[in-house]
Amino acid sequence: METLVRTRSHTRRTQRDYSMPFKLKVVNDVESGKRSIRQAALEYGIQAPSTVSEWVRRYGVLNGEQRAAVEFPPGKSPEERLMEVESRVRLLEKQRELMEERMGVLQGKAAKLDMITEITLDRHVE
């Protein structure tokens, strides 16, 4: 059971456990544009807007444009965001290439180990 405290313009919840249907309703209101994260926190009595942000991140079904707005800090221009994304892509491509090289080396070592094992087993069986 949750306790509600009535103030001037909104209701503040005193319990921090929120039901899943409640969280999804809040997330739906934010994603549909009915309320901003801050408005949802205030109107639903959630003490911290960061709680609503976390619910949107965790339970929301955002399209790419909305997700970019949530994930990037405010005040960055689209060009700055694009540069960050391109930088991340380049880094991930380099990491993938390095992992592929390491995978090749490991596969070669595994093949050699298999051959050594077969030879050793053949010698012990004879």
C-alpha positions in Angstrom: 0.0 0.0 0.0 1.4 3.4 -0.9 0.9 6.5 1.1 0.1 9.7 -0.8 0.8 13.2 0.4 -1.3 16.0 -1.2 0.5 19.3 -1.8 -0.7 22.4 -3.7 -0.7 21.1 -7.3 0.4 17.5 -7.2 0.5 14.3 -5.1 3.8 13.0 -3.8 4.3 9.4 -3.1 6.1 8.5 0.1 6.8 4.9 -0.8 9.5 4.2 -3.3 8.2 0.9 -4.7 6.2 1.4 -7.8 4.1 -1.2 -9.6 5.1 -2.2 -13.2 1.7 -1.0 -14.6 2.4 2.4 -12.9 5.9 2.6 -14.4 4.6 1.7 -17.9 1.9 4.3 -17.7 4.5 7.0 -16.8 6.8 5.8 -19.6 3.9 5.8 -22.0 3.0 9.4 -21.1 6.6 10.5 -21.6 7.1 8.6 -24.9 3.7 9.8 -26.3 4.7 13.4 -25.6 1.9 14.0 -23.1 4.4 14.9 -20.4 8.1 15.7 -20.2 10.2 13.6 -17.8 10.1 16.4 -15.3 6.4 16.9 -15.6 5.7 13.2 -15.2 7.8 13.1 -12.0 6.0 16.1 -10.6 2.5 15.0 -11.6 2.8 11.4 -10.6 4.6 12.3 -7.3 7.9 10.7 -8.2 10.6 12.3 -6.1 13.4 12.3 -8.7 13.0 12.9 -12.5 16.0 10.6 -12.9 13.8 7.8 -11.8 11.5 8.5 -14.7 14.5 8.7 -17.0 15.6 5.3 -15.9 12.2 3.8 -16.5 12.1 5.3 -20.0 15.5 3.9 -20.7 14.7 0.5 -19.2 11.1 -0.1 -20.2 10.4 2.3 -23.1 10.1 1.6 -26.8 11.6 4.7 -28.3 12.4 5.4 -31.9 15.9 6.3 -32.8 15.4 10.0 -32.8 13.8 10.1 -29.4 16.4 7.7 -28.0 19.2 10.0 -29.2 17.5 12.9 -27.4 17.5 10.8 -24.1 21.0 9.4 -24.4 22.9 12.5 -25.4 23.4 15.4 -23.0 21.3 18.4 -23.7 22.9 21.4 -25.4 24.8 19.4 -28.1 24.1 20.3 -31.6 23.2 17.5 -34.1 26.6 18.0 -35.7 28.3 17.4 -32.4 26.2 14.3 -31.8 27.0 13.0 -35.2 30.7 13.5 -34.6 30.4 11.6 -31.4 28.6 8.7 -33.0 31.1 8.6 -35.9 33.9 8.5 -33.4 32.2 5.7 -31.5 31.7 3.8 -34.8 35.4 4.1 -35.7 36.4 2.9 -32.3 34.1 -0.1 -32.5 35.3 -0.9 -36.0 38.9 -0.9 -34.7 38.0 -3.1 -31.7 36.2 -5.5 -34.1 39.2 -5.8 -36.3 41.5 -6.4 -33.3 39.1 -9.1 -32.0 38.9 -10.7 -35.4 42.7 -10.9 -35.6 42.9 -12.4 -32.1 40.2 -14.9 -33.1 42.3 -15.9 -36.1 45.3 -16.4 -33.9 43.3 -18.4 -31.3 41.7 -20.6 -34.0 45.2 -21.3 -35.4 46.4 -22.3 -31.9 43.4 -24.5 -31.4 44.0 -26.3 -34.7 47.6 -26.9 -33.6 46.5 -28.1 -30.2 44.0 -30.5 -31.9 46.8 -31.9 -34.1 49.2 -32.4 -31.1 46.4 -34.1 -29.1 45.7 -36.5 -32.0 49.3 -37.3 -32.5 49.7 -37.9 -28.7 46.6 -40.1 -28.6 47.8 -42.1 -31.6 51.2 -42.7 -30.0 49.6 -43.9 -26.7 47.2 -46.2 -28.5 49.9 -48.0 -30.5 
